[in-house]
């Protein structure tokens, strides 16, 4: 790195700190600190959601997938598009109507009694500490790998046993911690918007540069085809040849795994109805329409805009860096080899910005659980607003420390990603059903959450029980968890009518699962279940049709591109014809 690159990075860090200090003036209450006073627009909330998922680790993770498995390997995260569509068109309005501060607090709206309190406390701890800190460590691991790959640091000692790598992480973490702890969600979201713009610019610059270095897209495709690896340019893990249908074994995705991606992973995961930090953004919006808009902004940026920028860089590495060993590092390696000073500085800033956006969100989100759902709920119910804000700031610091420690015990970004999914698999179906069926109770959700966590962890970490095939692991975890929560449901009574009435009046859930109670309390649902299912299916066709069309045209696969585009256009016009275009309306 040249001196000018360091200057660009320093300017950005000072800017983020300045924004945090200015926006801290808006924090007068717990609501201001954790959900921005419920004043976010859908555009800003959606951009923040997109920035949160665009961490410094994400392009490395995608580059690793592409280098080892080809395009089809991206189904590991593309499959979550199904859950994100459901979040946008089905759950976002209901979350906003609930009016809670966290998804853990939602448990005591939907359920009642001591079981609901236990569920809220356990969920708040599990999501804020082990799962959240794994995510923070996940980002720090990538930051360390990128910094070393870019030559920013080399691991030598500078002060006693403190290395330059640790010192750099400490400096970046300091700026990020200050603006997050002082500014609250307002500072996080506004910085997220700036960070998203920087991240997109950096990704585009690098993608454009490596395509030119490869001799253009046609030459790059020819170079990939010469490698005799059909999985590299195949969107699906199979191909059609003169011999008929063939599964591409080199894609590293077994049939069981691919089936699990499409049929299990997206709805059995703990984020099946939104996901903690996403729910936080939805709850922070002005109204239901803005919450839905936020979801669509996220879908467009995350899947349609960024997806192919990362993939192009990963594929270019196969042509430009044929001797590369760690494909996760191909992203920063290409940046340092092909970008000149200043431009390299911009890309470095974009990666640091991506890192800070994810970790700052994790800190504020995790602190909301520890402060609102544990400290205020169980320890100090009478705490003042200033005390709660102070507690949020203290817990931000504690979570950051634990997250850094987590980063020191793993070397693979992809392995951490799959571990997080594994330990979060199982409770998803209960999280969905609780919105549509009155019979789901706190005990069944608690059983699903704990059972899914331990089975997922055991089959991933404990040698004697470890299951190597990812798809089979998800199936086993989901089935065993289902058996446990169904038994728990059968052996325990339903929630009281008082609790159910409060939920129905506030959220107005659809479906036959609430028909008796809606009729009894004379409540009309906002949407019918049939309409929601129809909207979901068309939205899935629209999103994935546009995703595959853009990718197919990009890689000169015209037939697949036109088929995908026709599907997307058909879904869009059908939604409009059925008067469902209000999903996209702004207010």
FINUVEX-132795 format. One record per residue (C-alpha): residue in one letter; chain; x, y, z. Coordinates in Angstrom, 2 decimals, m for minus. Example, Ala and Ser with C-alpha at 12.3 -4.5 7.8 and 13.67 -1.06 7.14 Angstrom:
// residues 2
> A;A;12.30;m4.50;7.80
> S;A;13.67;m1.06;7.14
This chain:
// residues 587
> X;A;0.00;0.00;0.00
> X;A;1.17;3.50;m0.88
> X;A;0.98;6.46;1.48
> X;A;m1.98;7.89;m0.43
> X;A;m3.92;4.66;0.18
> X;A;m3.35;5.00;3.92
> X;A;m4.53;8.61;3.72
> X;A;m7.74;7.58;1.98
> X;A;m8.38;4.97;4.67
> X;A;m7.65;7.46;7.48
> X;A;m10.06;10.00;6.00
> X;A;m12.83;7.43;5.86
> X;A;m12.31;6.37;9.48
> X;A;m12.49;9.99;10.64
> X;A;m15.67;10.53;8.59
> X;A;m17.39;7.54;10.19
> X;A;m16.45;8.81;13.65
> X;A;m17.74;12.30;12.84
> X;A;m21.10;10.97;11.63
> X;A;m21.48;8.88;14.77
> X;A;m20.81;11.82;17.07
> X;A;m23.22;14.12;15.21
> X;A;m26.03;11.55;15.14
> X;A;m25.61;10.70;18.83
> X;A;m27.67;13.82;19.61
> X;A;m30.78;11.97;18.46
> X;A;m30.55;9.37;21.22
> X;A;m32.91;10.35;24.03
> X;A;m34.47;6.97;24.72
> X;A;m34.05;3.24;24.32
> X;A;m36.21;3.35;21.19
> X;A;m33.97;6.01;19.65
> X;A;m30.82;4.04;20.44
> X;A;m31.95;0.63;19.19
> X;A;m34.67;1.30;16.55
> X;A;m33.98;4.93;15.53
> X;A;m37.26;6.10;17.02
> X;A;m39.13;4.13;14.30
> X;A;m38.39;6.93;11.80
> X;A;m36.42;5.15;9.06
> X;A;m37.56;5.24;5.44
> X;A;m37.66;2.01;3.48
> X;A;m34.80;3.16;1.25
> X;A;m32.48;3.84;4.18
> X;A;m33.51;0.72;6.12
> X;A;m33.11;m1.48;3.02
> X;A;m29.71;0.01;2.23
> X;A;m28.64;m0.69;5.81
> X;A;m29.82;m4.30;5.52
> X;A;m27.81;m4.69;2.31
> X;A;m24.72;m3.09;3.87
> X;A;m25.00;m5.41;6.87
> X;A;m24.81;m8.51;4.68
> X;A;m21.97;m7.01;2.62
> X;A;m19.17;m7.58;5.09
> X;A;m15.49;m7.75;4.23
> X;A;m15.87;m11.53;4.47
> X;A;m18.64;m11.79;1.87
> X;A;m16.63;m11.27;m1.35
> X;A;m13.94;m13.57;0.07
> X;A;m16.54;m16.21;0.84
> X;A;m18.05;m15.95;m2.67
> X;A;m14.60;m16.01;m4.29
> X;A;m13.83;m19.17;m2.33
> X;A;m17.09;m20.79;m3.44
> X;A;m16.54;m19.90;m7.09
> X;A;m12.91;m21.03;m7.06
> X;A;m13.68;m24.43;m5.57
> X;A;m17.24;m25.16;m6.75
> X;A;m18.03;m22.80;m9.61
> X;A;m21.24;m20.81;m10.07
> X;A;m23.45;m23.55;m8.63
> X;A;m21.67;m23.28;m5.30
> X;A;m23.50;m19.99;m4.75
> X;A;m26.70;m21.91;m4.06
> X;A;m25.36;m22.12;m0.52
> X;A;m26.45;m18.50;m0.08
> X;A;m28.75;m17.95;m3.07
> X;A;m31.23;m20.35;m1.44
> X;A;m31.78;m17.82;1.34
> X;A;m33.39;m15.61;m1.28
> X;A;m36.55;m17.65;m0.70
> X;A;m36.56;m16.69;2.98
> X;A;m35.76;m13.07;2.16
> X;A;m38.66;m12.89;m0.28
> X;A;m40.95;m14.32;2.39
> X;A;m39.59;m11.76;4.85
> X;A;m40.36;m8.95;2.40
> X;A;m43.83;m9.80;1.14
> X;A;m45.23;m11.83;4.04
> X;A;m43.57;m11.02;7.36
> X;A;m42.35;m7.41;7.08
> X;A;m45.82;m5.84;7.50
> X;A;m46.69;m8.13;10.41
> X;A;m43.40;m7.41;12.16
> X;A;m44.04;m3.69;11.87
> X;A;m47.59;m4.03;13.20
> X;A;m46.32;m5.95;16.23
> X;A;m44.60;m2.81;17.52
> X;A;m41.99;m4.69;19.60
> X;A;m38.39;m3.53;20.03
> X;A;m36.68;m6.89;19.36
> X;A;m37.71;m10.27;18.01
> X;A;m36.92;m11.73;21.44
> X;A;m39.45;m9.33;22.99
> X;A;m41.96;m10.60;20.43
> X;A;m42.09;m13.91;22.30
> X;A;m43.90;m12.26;25.22
> X;A;m46.40;m10.72;22.80
> X;A;m47.14;m14.03;21.10
> X;A;m46.89;m16.20;24.23
> X;A;m47.56;m15.75;27.93
> X;A;m46.47;m16.92;31.36
> X;A;m43.12;m18.09;32.68
> X;A;m42.41;m20.20;29.59
> X;A;m42.52;m17.08;27.42
> X;A;m40.18;m15.28;29.82
> X;A;m37.71;m18.16;29.76
> X;A;m37.90;m18.31;25.98
> X;A;m37.26;m14.59;25.69
> X;A;m34.24;m14.73;28.01
> X;A;m32.68;m17.81;26.43
> X;A;m33.22;m16.51;22.90
> X;A;m31.76;m13.13;23.79
> X;A;m28.62;m14.74;25.23
> X;A;m28.09;m17.28;22.45
> X;A;m28.56;m14.73;19.67
> X;A;m26.55;m11.95;21.30
> X;A;m23.56;m13.91;22.60
> X;A;m22.65;m17.24;20.95
> X;A;m24.31;m16.79;17.55
> X;A;m23.71;m13.06;17.27
> X;A;m20.10;m13.28;18.41
> X;A;m19.42;m16.06;15.90
> X;A;m20.62;m13.61;13.25
> X;A;m18.38;m10.86;14.61
> X;A;m15.44;m13.25;14.69
> X;A;m16.33;m14.29;11.15
> X;A;m15.88;m10.67;10.02
> X;A;m12.65;m10.14;11.99
> X;A;m11.15;m13.29;10.50
> X;A;m11.81;m11.94;7.02
> X;A;m10.43;m8.52;7.98
> X;A;m7.24;m10.17;9.18
> X;A;m6.89;m12.25;6.01
> X;A;m7.53;m9.26;3.75
> X;A;m5.11;m7.00;5.60
> X;A;m2.35;m9.59;5.32
> X;A;m3.12;m10.36;1.67
> X;A;m3.03;m6.65;0.77
> X;A;0.35;m6.20;2.46
> X;A;m1.11;m3.75;4.97
> X;A;0.40;m5.87;7.73
> X;A;2.67;m8.88;7.88
> X;A;2.26;m10.13;11.45
> X;A;5.53;m8.75;12.87
> X;A;5.69;m7.53;16.46
> X;A;5.59;m3.78;17.03
> X;A;5.10;m3.40;20.78
> X;A;6.07;m6.34;22.98
> X;A;3.93;m9.27;21.86
> X;A;1.48;m7.04;19.97
> X;A;1.66;m7.59;16.21
> X;A;0.95;m5.03;13.52
> X;A;m2.06;m7.15;12.47
> X;A;m3.60;m6.89;15.91
> X;A;m2.80;m3.18;16.07
> X;A;m4.57;m2.48;12.77
> X;A;m7.63;m4.46;13.85
> X;A;m7.61;m2.57;17.13
> X;A;m7.54;0.84;15.40
> X;A;m10.36;0.01;12.99
> X;A;m12.38;m1.58;15.81
> X;A;m11.89;1.53;17.95
> X;A;m13.40;3.89;15.36
> X;A;m16.23;1.49;14.65
> X;A;m16.95;0.92;18.34
> X;A;m17.04;4.62;19.17
> X;A;m19.52;5.61;16.48
> X;A;m21.66;2.54;17.20
> X;A;m21.70;2.86;20.98
> X;A;m22.18;6.62;20.98
> X;A;m24.49;7.04;17.99
> X;A;m26.76;4.01;18.33
> X;A;m28.79;2.72;15.39
> X;A;m28.99;6.14;13.73
> X;A;m25.19;6.22;13.44
> X;A;m25.10;2.60;12.30
> X;A;m27.71;3.10;9.58
> X;A;m26.33;6.37;8.18
> X;A;m22.81;4.96;8.16
> X;A;m24.24;1.82;6.53
> X;A;m25.54;3.92;3.66
> X;A;m22.14;5.51;3.08
> X;A;m20.44;2.14;3.49
> X;A;m22.78;0.48;1.00
> X;A;m21.98;3.10;m1.66
> X;A;m18.25;2.67;m1.05
> X;A;m18.54;m1.11;m1.09
> X;A;m20.44;m1.12;m4.39
> X;A;m17.98;1.29;m6.00
> X;A;m15.05;m0.82;m4.82
> X;A;m16.61;m4.06;m6.06
> X;A;m17.43;m2.53;m9.45
> X;A;m13.94;m1.05;m9.91
> X;A;m12.26;m4.35;m9.14
> X;A;m14.66;m6.36;m11.34
> X;A;m14.18;m3.96;m14.27
> X;A;m10.39;m4.04;m13.85
> X;A;m10.02;m7.82;m13.72
> X;A;m12.31;m8.31;m16.72
> X;A;m10.07;m6.00;m18.73
> X;A;m6.98;m7.77;m17.40
> X;A;m8.48;m11.06;m18.62
> X;A;m8.86;m9.65;m22.13
> X;A;m12.56;m8.91;m21.86
> X;A;m15.52;m11.09;m20.97
> X;A;m15.25;m13.28;m24.06
> X;A;m11.61;m14.03;m23.42
> X;A;m12.26;m14.71;m19.75
> X;A;m15.04;m17.17;m20.62
> X;A;m12.74;m18.89;m23.13
> X;A;m10.06;m19.18;m20.47
> X;A;m12.53;m20.73;m18.04
> X;A;m13.78;m23.21;m20.61
> X;A;m10.17;m24.22;m21.31
> X;A;m9.84;m25.35;m17.69
> X;A;m12.25;m28.23;m18.43
> X;A;m14.30;m27.54;m15.31
> X;A;m17.98;m27.47;m16.37
> X;A;m19.09;m26.38;m12.92
> X;A;m17.42;m22.99;m13.32
> X;A;m20.03;m21.52;m15.69
> X;A;m23.04;m23.65;m14.73
> X;A;m25.64;m21.90;m12.61
> X;A;m27.06;m25.26;m11.57
> X;A;m25.02;m28.30;m10.37
> X;A;m25.99;m30.34;m13.43
> X;A;m25.62;m30.16;m17.18
> X;A;m27.19;m31.59;m20.31
> X;A;m24.86;m33.28;m22.78
> X;A;m25.21;m35.65;m25.72
> X;A;m25.32;m38.43;m23.14
> X;A;m28.24;m36.78;m21.35
> X;A;m28.56;m35.37;m17.85
> X;A;m25.34;m35.37;m15.77
> X;A;m24.78;m34.23;m12.22
> X;A;m21.61;m32.12;m11.88
> X;A;m19.71;m33.78;m9.06
> X;A;m16.96;m31.15;m9.09
> X;A;m19.49;m28.54;m8.01
> X;A;m19.09;m29.98;m4.52
> X;A;m22.86;m30.10;m4.05
> X;A;m24.45;m33.50;m3.67
> X;A;m28.03;m34.06;m4.75
> X;A;m29.03;m34.25;m1.09
> X;A;m27.34;m30.93;m0.38
> X;A;m28.96;m29.17;m3.32
> X;A;m32.38;m30.50;m2.33
> X;A;m31.72;m29.30;1.21
> X;A;m30.81;m25.84;m0.06
> X;A;m34.14;m25.47;m1.87
> X;A;m36.46;m27.41;0.39
> X;A;m35.01;m27.13;3.90
> X;A;m32.33;m24.55;4.56
> X;A;m34.30;m21.38;3.91
> X;A;m37.32;m22.20;6.07
> X;A;m35.73;m24.37;8.76
> X;A;m33.06;m21.80;9.59
> X;A;m33.61;m19.48;12.55
> X;A;m34.04;m16.53;10.15
> X;A;m37.05;m18.03;8.37
> X;A;m39.28;m15.08;9.28
> X;A;m36.67;m12.37;8.92
> X;A;m33.60;m12.62;11.10
> X;A;m32.63;m10.50;14.09
> X;A;m30.81;m7.53;12.53
> X;A;m33.22;m7.49;9.57
> X;A;m36.17;m7.48;11.94
> X;A;m34.53;m4.61;13.82
> X;A;m34.49;m2.56;10.59
> X;A;m38.10;m3.48;9.78
> X;A;m39.21;m2.47;13.27
> X;A;m37.35;0.83;12.87
> X;A;m39.27;1.89;9.75
> X;A;m42.08;4.44;9.76
> X;A;m44.88;2.05;8.76
> X;A;m45.77;m1.24;7.08
> X;A;m45.28;0.06;3.54
> X;A;m41.80;1.32;4.34
> X;A;m40.95;m2.03;5.94
> X;A;m41.95;m3.83;2.72
> X;A;m39.99;m1.33;0.63
> X;A;m36.94;m1.97;2.81
> X;A;m37.15;m5.66;1.97
> X;A;m37.30;m5.01;m1.77
> X;A;m34.37;m2.61;m1.66
> X;A;m32.36;m5.29;0.11
> X;A;m33.37;m8.00;m2.39
> X;A;m32.38;m5.89;m5.39
> X;A;m29.02;m4.82;m4.01
> X;A;m28.01;m8.11;m2.44
> X;A;m29.02;m10.53;m5.19
> X;A;m29.28;m8.56;m8.42
> X;A;m26.60;m5.90;m8.07
> X;A;m23.77;m7.26;m5.93
> X;A;m24.02;m10.96;m6.65
> X;A;m22.42;m10.90;m10.09
> X;A;m19.75;m8.35;m9.16
> X;A;m18.32;m10.77;m6.62
> X;A;m18.71;m13.78;m8.89
> X;A;m16.95;m12.11;m11.82
> X;A;m13.93;m11.36;m9.63
> X;A;m13.89;m14.95;m8.35
> X;A;m14.00;m16.37;m11.89
> X;A;m11.36;m13.94;m13.12
> X;A;m9.02;m15.22;m10.43
> X;A;m9.14;m18.69;m12.00
> X;A;m7.74;m17.18;m15.20
> X;A;m5.38;m14.58;m13.77
> X;A;m4.12;m16.50;m10.72
> X;A;m3.88;m20.13;m11.87
> X;A;m1.48;m21.08;m9.07
> X;A;m3.61;m19.60;m6.28
> X;A;m4.01;m21.97;m3.33
> X;A;m6.51;m20.18;m1.08
> X;A;m9.34;m18.99;m3.33
> X;A;m10.81;m16.92;m0.51
> X;A;m7.72;m14.72;m0.79
> X;A;m8.00;m14.31;m4.56
> X;A;m10.20;m11.23;m4.09
> X;A;m7.62;m9.11;m2.21
> X;A;m4.77;m10.62;m4.23
> X;A;m6.31;m9.38;m7.48
> X;A;m6.81;m5.95;m5.95
> X;A;m3.17;m5.52;m4.97
> X;A;m1.82;m6.92;m8.25
> X;A;m4.02;m5.01;m10.71
> X;A;m5.07;m1.76;m9.07
> X;A;m2.91;1.40;m8.99
> X;A;m2.53;3.65;m5.91
> X;A;m5.61;5.68;m4.95
> X;A;m7.82;3.18;m6.78
> X;A;m6.42;0.47;m4.51
> X;A;m7.10;2.77;m1.58
> X;A;m10.74;3.12;m2.64
> X;A;m11.15;m0.67;m2.83
> X;A;m9.45;m1.10;0.55
> X;A;m11.76;1.50;2.05
> X;A;m14.74;m0.31;0.50
> X;A;m13.68;m3.55;2.17
> X;A;m13.05;m1.87;5.52
> X;A;m16.41;m0.11;5.18
> X;A;m18.11;m3.45;4.52
> X;A;m16.43;m4.89;7.61
> X;A;m17.49;m1.97;9.80
> X;A;m21.10;m2.05;8.59
> X;A;m21.53;m5.69;9.55
> X;A;m19.79;m5.54;12.92
> X;A;m21.45;m2.26;13.95
> X;A;m24.85;m3.80;13.24
> X;A;m23.95;m6.92;15.20
> X;A;m22.89;m4.82;18.17
> X;A;m26.00;m2.63;18.26
> X;A;m28.31;m5.56;17.55
> X;A;m26.66;m7.79;20.16
> X;A;m26.68;m4.97;22.70
> X;A;m30.42;m4.55;22.17
> X;A;m30.97;m8.12;23.39
> X;A;m28.68;m7.80;26.37
> X;A;m30.12;m4.43;27.37
> X;A;m33.82;m4.67;26.53
> X;A;m34.49;m8.40;26.87
> X;A;m32.16;m9.33;29.73
> X;A;m31.11;m6.27;31.74
> X;A;m34.37;m4.32;31.58
> X;A;m36.69;m7.33;31.56
> X;A;m35.10;m9.42;34.32
> X;A;m32.60;m7.28;36.26
> X;A;m33.63;m3.60;36.27
> X;A;m37.23;m3.14;35.05
> X;A;m37.23;0.34;36.58
> X;A;m34.06;1.47;34.77
> X;A;m34.17;4.99;33.33
> X;A;m33.69;5.73;29.64
> X;A;m30.20;7.11;30.26
> X;A;m29.25;3.98;32.17
> X;A;m30.48;1.76;29.36
> X;A;m28.49;3.72;26.78
> X;A;m25.39;3.42;28.98
> X;A;m25.95;m0.32;29.35
> X;A;m26.26;m0.58;25.55
> X;A;m22.89;1.13;25.17
> X;A;m21.22;m1.15;27.72
> X;A;m22.58;m4.32;26.13
> X;A;m21.35;m3.14;22.71
> X;A;m17.83;m3.17;24.10
> X;A;m18.22;m6.60;25.71
> X;A;m19.59;m8.15;22.51
> X;A;m16.70;m6.72;20.50
> X;A;m14.14;m8.30;22.82
> X;A;m15.79;m11.73;22.67
> X;A;m16.08;m11.48;18.89
> X;A;m12.37;m10.75;18.48
> X;A;m11.50;m13.75;20.62
> X;A;m13.73;m15.91;18.39
> X;A;m11.79;m14.78;15.32
> X;A;m8.57;m16.17;16.76
> X;A;m9.79;m19.77;16.80
> X;A;m10.76;m20.31;13.16
> X;A;m8.98;m20.10;9.80
> X;A;m11.82;m20.73;7.33
> X;A;m14.52;m18.20;6.53
> X;A;m16.65;m20.78;4.73
> X;A;m16.48;m23.22;7.64
> X;A;m17.75;m20.56;10.05
> X;A;m20.61;m19.71;7.67
> X;A;m21.72;m23.35;7.53
> X;A;m21.37;m23.74;11.33
> X;A;m23.63;m20.73;11.93
> X;A;m26.24;m22.22;9.59
> X;A;m25.96;m25.66;11.21
> X;A;m26.46;m24.45;14.79
> X;A;m29.37;m22.27;13.67
> X;A;m31.21;m24.99;11.77
> X;A;m34.39;m26.54;13.12
> X;A;m36.56;m23.85;14.73
> X;A;m37.44;m22.11;11.46
> X;A;m40.70;m23.96;10.84
> X;A;m41.95;m23.05;14.31
> X;A;m41.01;m19.41;13.73
> X;A;m43.17;m19.45;10.60
> X;A;m46.09;m21.39;12.08
> X;A;m46.40;m19.11;15.12
> X;A;m47.68;m16.37;12.79
> X;A;m50.34;m18.62;11.21
> X;A;m51.45;m21.14;13.86
> X;A;m52.75;m20.34;17.30
> X;A;m51.72;m23.73;18.72
> X;A;m47.96;m23.03;18.65
> X;A;m46.84;m22.24;22.20
> X;A;m43.72;m21.05;23.97
> X;A;m42.61;m24.54;24.99
> X;A;m42.63;m25.81;21.40
> X;A;m40.53;m22.87;20.17
> X;A;m38.13;m23.21;23.09
> X;A;m37.75;m26.94;22.41
> X;A;m37.11;m26.32;18.71
> X;A;m34.52;m23.62;19.38
> X;A;m32.50;m25.52;21.98
> X;A;m32.73;m28.86;20.18
> X;A;m31.74;m27.34;16.84
> X;A;m28.77;m25.58;18.42
> X;A;m27.36;m28.68;20.11
> X;A;m28.01;m31.11;17.25
> X;A;m26.53;m28.70;14.73
> X;A;m23.48;m28.12;16.91
> X;A;m23.02;m31.82;17.67
> X;A;m23.23;m32.93;14.03
> X;A;m20.77;m30.19;13.05
> X;A;m18.15;m30.32;15.81
> X;A;m18.26;m33.57;17.84
> X;A;m16.16;m36.12;15.87
> X;A;m18.21;m39.23;16.70
> X;A;m21.48;m37.57;15.59
> X;A;m20.14;m35.39;12.79
> X;A;m22.00;m35.59;9.46
> X;A;m19.86;m34.51;6.53
> X;A;m22.55;m34.22;3.87
> X;A;m24.06;m30.78;4.38
> X;A;m27.48;m31.66;2.98
> X;A;m27.85;m34.79;5.09
> X;A;m26.77;m32.81;8.16
> X;A;m29.53;m30.26;7.58
> X;A;m32.10;m33.00;7.03
> X;A;m31.11;m34.85;10.21
> X;A;m31.15;m31.68;12.27
> X;A;m34.51;m30.58;10.89
> X;A;m36.20;m33.97;11.34
> X;A;m34.92;m34.58;14.87
> X;A;m35.81;m31.06;15.92
> X;A;m39.31;m31.46;14.46
> X;A;m39.88;m34.66;16.46
> X;A;m38.86;m32.89;19.66
> X;A;m40.98;m29.75;19.22
> X;A;m44.04;m31.72;18.07
> X;A;m43.84;m33.91;21.19
> X;A;m43.43;m30.79;23.33
> X;A;m46.45;m29.22;21.64
> X;A;m48.61;m32.30;22.20
> X;A;m47.72;m32.49;25.90
> X;A;m48.26;m28.85;26.78
> X;A;m51.38;m26.64;26.79
> X;A;m52.01;m23.79;24.32
> X;A;m51.58;m20.14;25.19
> X;A;m54.39;m18.43;27.07
> X;A;m57.17;m16.65;25.21
> X;A;m56.07;m13.33;26.72
> X;A;m52.59;m13.67;25.20
> X;A;m53.92;m14.82;21.84
> X;A;m56.50;m12.02;21.70
> X;A;m53.84;m9.36;22.27
> X;A;m51.70;m10.81;19.50
> X;A;m54.58;m11.12;17.02
> X;A;m55.83;m7.59;17.61
> X;A;m52.37;m6.10;17.17
> X;A;m50.96;m8.15;14.28
> X;A;m54.17;m9.29;12.51
> X;A;m52.58;m12.51;11.18
> X;A;m54.09;m14.32;8.15
> X;A;m54.93;m17.96;7.52
> X;A;m57.35;m20.60;8.81
> X;A;m55.13;m21.15;11.86
> X;A;m56.57;m17.98;13.38
> X;A;m60.08;m18.11;11.84
> X;A;m61.85;m19.10;15.07
> X;A;m60.20;m16.35;17.10
> X;A;m60.66;m13.69;14.41
> X;A;m64.35;m14.52;14.22
> X;A;m64.68;m14.52;17.98
> X;A;m63.03;m11.11;18.37
> X;A;m64.47;m9.69;15.11
> X;A;m61.08;m8.98;13.54
> X;A;m60.43;m8.84;9.79
> X;A;m56.95;m9.87;8.56
> X;A;m55.00;m7.36;6.48
> X;A;m54.24;m9.98;3.80
> X;A;m55.62;m13.42;3.04
> X;A;m53.28;m16.39;3.24
> X;A;m54.05;m17.23;m0.38
> X;A;m52.99;m13.76;m1.50
> X;A;m49.76;m13.96;0.52
> X;A;m48.84;m17.33;m0.97
> X;A;m49.57;m16.06;m4.47
> X;A;m47.52;m12.92;m3.84
> X;A;m44.64;m15.00;m2.47
> X;A;m44.51;m17.35;m5.47
> X;A;m44.61;m14.52;m8.00
> X;A;m41.97;m12.57;m6.09
> X;A;m39.69;m15.62;m6.03
> X;A;m40.11;m15.96;m9.80
> X;A;m39.36;m12.27;m10.27
> X;A;m36.23;m12.28;m8.08
> X;A;m34.65;m15.48;m9.35
> X;A;m35.74;m14.83;m12.91
> X;A;m33.88;m11.52;m12.87
> X;A;m30.91;m13.07;m11.03
> X;A;m30.46;m15.86;m13.58
> X;A;m31.22;m13.63;m16.56
> X;A;m28.52;m11.14;m15.61
> X;A;m26.01;m13.92;m14.97
> X;A;m26.83;m15.83;m18.13
> X;A;m26.53;m12.76;m20.35
> X;A;m23.31;m11.77;m18.57
> X;A;m21.71;m15.12;m19.39
> X;A;m23.10;m15.24;m22.93
> X;A;m25.70;m17.92;m22.21
> X;A;m28.44;m16.24;m24.25
> X;A;m31.02;m19.02;m24.24
> X;A;m31.03;m19.31;m20.47
> X;A;m31.03;m15.54;m20.19
> X;A;m34.13;m15.09;m22.34
> X;A;m36.01;m17.89;m20.57
> X;A;m35.23;m16.38;m17.17
> X;A;m36.16;m12.89;m18.33
> X;A;m39.51;m14.07;m19.69
> X;A;m40.27;m15.73;m16.34
> X;A;m39.38;m12.56;m14.45
> X;A;m41.48;m10.33;m16.71
> X;A;m44.42;m12.73;m16.54
> X;A;m44.31;m12.70;m12.72
> X;A;m44.09;m8.91;m12.61
> X;A;m47.04;m8.34;m14.95
> X;A;m49.11;m11.01;m13.20
> X;A;m48.55;m9.27;m9.89
> X;A;m49.73;m6.01;m11.40
> X;A;m52.72;m7.58;m13.09
> X;A;m53.81;m9.07;m9.78
> X;A;m53.53;m5.65;m8.14
> X;A;m50.51;m6.69;m6.10
> X;A;m48.33;m3.84;m7.32
> X;A;m48.98;m2.13;m4.00
> X;A;m46.08;m4.21;m2.67
> X;A;m43.79;m1.82;m4.50
> X;A;m45.64;1.41;m3.76
> X;A;m43.91;4.14;m1.80
> X;A;m45.48;6.31;0.82
